[in-house]
């Protein structure tokens, strides 16, 4: 017969494993979205020679950046720039200046 302490440890281990699986699934979902976007853009760029597209996919605070363009007569997908925190903040303020607070009278 197991004691209460052993049962509690088993529950904690199961909970940690579940949290790890949830985080892994969330990461795969974001990767999947970025991969789908990259593939869609790749198909468009294939039809338009001499075209290069830089993309940033943002999800749940994470950014995935990549560039799709022609390299040596073929379309390639390569890592691209990812917005840093200061750039994200500037974009937010540009979209909604009230984030800075009320205007002084």
Secondary structure, DSSP 8 states (H G I E B T S, - for coil): ---HHHHHHHHHHHHHHHHHHHHHHHHHHHHHHHHHHHHHHHHHHHTSTT-EEEEEEEETTEEEEEEEEEETTEEEEEE-----HHHHHHHHHHH-GGGG-----
